[in-house]
Amino acid sequence: MGSPATVTPNVFRRVFKAFHYRDFRLMFTGACISSIGTWMQSLAQAWLVFDMSKSPFILGLDAFLAGIPIFFFSLIGGVVADRVERRRVLLMSQYVQMVSAFTLTTLLLFKSVHIWEILALSFLTGLAQSFGGPAYSALIPSLVSKDDIPNAIALNSIQFNVARVLGPAIGGLALNSLGAVWCFGLNGLSFVAPVISLLLLHTRFKPEKTKESMLASMKQGFRFIRHQGAMEGLVVLGFCVTALGIPMTTFLPVFARDIFHGGPGTFTLFMCASGGGAVAGGLAVAFLGNIRHKGRLALTMLATSGFGVAGFALSKSLPLSCLLLFVSGVSLMMVFTNVFSLVQLITGNEMRGRVVSVYNTAFRGGMPMGNLMTGWLVPMFTAPVVLAVNGLLLVLLGMYFLMVERKVASL
């Protein structure tokens, strides 16, 4: 057995194996900085929308409008990602999101912002992400060797969730001391980082020229999914898990204010607990690497996340609620990362944009559907009841795929 001094570097190298690749380091850094800005804005925007409207439905509608373009346009974005140099698609997506953030900053700075403007800009940002998302997801595996794809996906999830901790923490401080306008302005500036990273990349995707129509290319992607056995189950899981699990994060302002009678500080604490759990889950997946039985692990974690969501919904203790948010963050991240790794490993590079876009349509489409439905049900049944039911459904979903429909469990 090695000494602690030997074991620690070995563990570190194993967890951060994808960092050996220069282009991956560039993308990781740029994406992390941008994600911090995005989460700063998300926190400030959620609080601003809820404070201006006093309506859980409008809060859910804002999240719905941010996500629904991804549901409608990701399939087209996937075809574009297989036909156009992926860096160019990503650069255009960053520019549109930057302009949206600075527009909201300007409106708020001159105190002329209205709810409809926030909702419209959320939709525009989601539209940009519907093209940038498939291109980004398809580009990441090409930056590392095939054996290191699960590690790269896990580390990419970690950067997103490190940002999910740091963004709300910084955003909460900025919101309390400087105001929401700083959160939006800093988010606009944060897009400079991924733009620079993309311009410095050595990796290039050279798509083959084709005379096929967009529709024919989409059909190829669907045929590939249908003939890959468990792929359909992975797509269904992507939709259901986000539809039932993500509303817990979206409606944290309701719990912070209406259940625990707190303010932005309580909301920030909840976001940090959830994000910290997600980081821990990502680190666990990165350490495990390209292990066997990813499907079984993902489904076990899915059931665990359901217990965490239901427990949080019914908890009346602030420390217990934070602990349950951490647990659900760990388990949900392990579900997302393992399922997405399986999608990427099954798919070749020439089809990756289209297949990933189908998965992203389901994965990201579940968010607006779940948020809108939850926003509609909360005024009728209260947030604790609705989210407790969501948690129970996650448990049942995990058990069904473990015991009845076992194609995913066998992966």
N, C-alpha and C positions, 0 to 999 in steps of 0.2 A: 504494500500500500504506500503511495507517495506521501511525502510530507505536505502540510498545509500550504507551504510556499510554492510547491510544485503543482498541487491540485488546483489552486485558485486561478493561475494563468491558463491552465488547460480548460477549466470551466468557462472562463472569460472568452477564450478563443472559440470554444464550441458555441456559445450563445451568440456571439457577434461574428460568426464565420463569414457572412455575406459582406462584411466591411472590408474584406480583403480585395474586393473589386472596386476600382476607382469610380466608375460611373455609378455604381450603386450608392457609394458614399455621397456623391454629389446630389443624386436624386433624393436620398434620405434627408440630407441637410436642408435642401431647398423646400421640400415638402413639409418638414417639421416646423420650420419658421412660419410658413404660410398657414399651416394648421393651427398654430398658436394664435395667430391673428384671427382666423376664422372662428375659433372657439371663444375668443374675447368678444367678437361681434355677436355670436350666438347667445351668449349669456346676457349681454346688454340688450339685444333685440328682444329676447323672450321676456325680460323684465319690462322693457319699454312697452311692448305690445299689450301685455297683461295689465300694466299700470294705466295705459291710455284707454283700453277697451273695457276693463274689469270683467272680461268674458273668457272663460275657458274654451268656448267654441272658437273665438277669434284666434286664441293662442294655438289651438289645433289647426285652424285654417291656414295660419302663417306657415306652420311646418308642412302642411299638406301642399301648399303652393310651391314651396321650396323643393319638394320631392317629386311631385307629379310629372314635371317635364322629363325626369329621368325614366319614369315608367313609360311615357309615350314615345320618347325620342332616342332612348339608348340603343334600340335595335338599329336605327339608322347610324348612330354614332359608332356602333360596332363594325358595320360595313365600311364606313369611312376609315376606321382605324386599320382595316386590312387592305385599304386601297391607297391611302395617303401616308406620307412619311409622318410617323406618330409624333415626333417632336413638334411639327408645325401645328398639328391639331391641338396639342397641349398648350402651346404658346398662345394661340387664339383664345382658348378657354381662360387662361390666366388674365389676359388683357380685359376680357369682358367682365370677369369677376372683380378686377381692380376698379374698373370704371363704376360698377354698381356700388362698391363700398364707398368710393369717394363722392358719388352722387348723394348717398344717404348722409354722409358726413356734412356735406354742404347744406342740405335741407335742414338738418338738425341744428347746424351752426347758426342759421338765420331764423330758427324757430318757426319754420313753415312746413314742418313735416306732418303728414296725415296718415292714417292707418292704410288707406288704399295705396299710397305711394310705397309704404313698406312692403305690402303684399305684392305689388307689381315688381319691385326689385328682387324680392325673394324668388318669384317665378323666373325672372331673367337670369339670376344666378344659377338656379336649378337647370335652366336650359343650357347654359355654358357647361355645367358639370355633366350633362347627359352626353356631350361629345368628348369632354376631357376625361371622364371616368373610364370608358372602355380603352381609350388610347393609353392612359396611365397604367391600368391593370395589365394590358397586353405588353407594355414595354418592360415592366419590372422583371419578369422571368428571363428576358433576353439579356439582362445585365449580369447574370450569374450562370453557373453551370446547372444542369438539370438536377443533380443531387442536392444542390443548395437552394432550390426553389422554395421548399417549405420554410427554411430558415429566413430567406429574403422576405417572404410573405409575412412571417411572424414579426420580423423586425420592422417591416413597413407598418404593421398593425400597432407595434409598440410606439413608433414615432407619432402616429395619429393619436394614441392615448396618452403619451407623455404630454402632447399638446392639449389633450382633453383635461389634464390636471393643471398644467401651467397656464393655459389660456384662461379658464375661469378664475384661477387664483389671481393672475395679473389683472384680468378683466374686472373681477370683483373689487379690487383695490382702486382701479381706475374709475369704475362706476361710482363708487362711494365718495372718492375724493375729487375727481376731475369731471365726471359726467360721462354720459353715453357717447358723446361726440368723439371723445378720445379713443374709445374702443373701436368705433367705426373707422376713424382716420388711421389708426395703427394697423388695422386689418388691411386697408388699402395699400399701405407701405409694405406690408409683409409679402405681397405678391411679387415684389422685386426679386426676392431670393429664388423662387423656383424659375423665374425667367432667366436669371443668370446661370443657374444650374443646367437648364435645358440648352442654353447656348454653348456651354462648355462640354457637353456630352460627346464622346467619341463614337458610341454605339449608334448605328443607323439601321433603320428598318427599310429595306428596299422592296416595296410591294411589286408583285408581278402584274404586268399589264393585262387587263381583261376587258372583253366586250360584253360581259354579262351585265344584265340590269341589276339595279339595287335589290329588287324583289327576288330575283334568282339567287343572288348571293345570300340573302336572308334565309331562303328556303334551304340552301346548303347547310347553314348553321343549325336549323331545326332538324334536318335529317340526321346530322351528326349526333345531336343530342338524343334523338329517339333510338338510334342504333347502339348507344353506349351503355345500355342496361341501367346502371344506378344513377346516371346523369339526371334523368327526369326527377328522381327522388331528391337529389341535391338541389335542384331548382325549386322544387316545392318547399323544401326546408328553408331555403333562402328567403322565400316570401313569408312563410308562416312565422319564422323566428323573429324577423324584424317587425311584422305587423303586431305581434303580441308582446315583444320584449322592449322595443324602442319607446313606446308611449310612456313607460316609466320615467325615462330621462326627460322627455318632452314636458311632462306634467309635474316635474319637481317644483316649479314655482308655486303650483297650487298647494302641494304638501308643505312647502316652506312657509307660505303665508297663511293658509286657511286651516291647516292641521296643527302645525307647530307654532303658529302666530309669530313667525320671525320675519326677517327682511332679506335683503340681498346677501348678507353674511351667511345666513342659514342655507340659502340656495347655493352659494358658492361652496360651502362645506359638503353639501350633498353631491355636487358635481365632482368635487375632488375625490370623495370616497369612491364614487362609481368609476371615475377615470383611473384612480390608483389601482383598483381591482383589475381593470382592463389591462393596465401595464403589467401587472403581476401575471395575468393569464398569458399575455403575449410572450413574456420572458420564459414562462414554463414551456410553451410550444417551441420557442427558439432553441431552448436547451435540449428538448427531446429530439428535434431534427426530423429526419425522414423515417419515422418509426412505422411499424406495422400497426394495423387495426385502428387507423385514424377515424374511420367511421364509427366504430364502437365507442371510442373515447368521446367523440363529438356528441353522440346521442346521450351518453351518460351525463355529460356536462349540461346538455339541454334540459334534462330532468332536474338537475341540481339548480340551474338558473331559475326554473319555474318556482321551486320552493323559496328561493331568495326573493323573487319579485312578489310572491304572495305574502311572505313574511314581512317585507318592507311595507306593503300596502296596509297591513293590519297593525303594524307596530305603533305604539304611543310613546316609545322611549327614543330620544334623540341618539344616544350612543348605539343602541341596538339597531336603529334604522341605518346609521352609517355603516355598521358592520355588515348588515344584510345587503346594502348597496355595494359594498366591497366584494362580497361573495358572488353576487349576481354579475358584477363586472368581470370577475375572474372567469366564471363559467361561460358567460355569453361570448367573451373574447376567444376562449378555447373552441367554442362551437364555430364561430365565424371563421377563424383562422384555419382550422382543420378542414372544414367543408370547402373553403375557397382553395386550399392547397390541393385537394382532390380534384376540383374542377380544372385547375391549371395543369396538374400532372397528367390528366387524361387527354388533354388537348394539345395538338401540335401548333407551332408558331404561325403557320399560314392560316389557321382557322381561329386563332386565339381571340382576335378582336370580336368576331361574331358570336362565338360561344360565350365569352365573358360578358358580352352585351346582353345576351339572353339571361344569364345568371344575374347580372346587375339590374336588369329590368325587374326581375322577381325580387331580388334582395332590396333594392332601393324603392321599388314600387310598394313593397309591404309597409314602408315607413309612412307615406302619406295616407294610405288606406287605414292603417292602424291608428294614426294620430287623429284623422277626421272622425272615425267611428268612436274612438275614445272621447274626443271632445264633444260628440253628440250625446253619448251615454252618461258622462260625468254629471251634468246638471240634473239628470233624472235619478241616478242611483248613487251618487257621490264617488269621488275619486278612489277611496280605499276599496269599495266594493268592486268597481270595474277593474282595477288593476289586480285585485286578488283573483278574480275570475281569469284574467289574462295569464297569471302565474300558473293556475291550475291547468289551463289548456296547454301551456308549455310542457308541463309534466306529462300529461296524457299524450302529447305529440311525440315526446322522446320515447315513451314506453311503447307506443304503436310501432315506430320504426325499429325499435330494438327487438320486439317480440313477434310482430305480425309481418310487416313489409321489411324484410331483412336484407335487401340488396345493398343499402347504404352501410348497414352494420357489418357486412362481410368485407368491406373495403379495408 
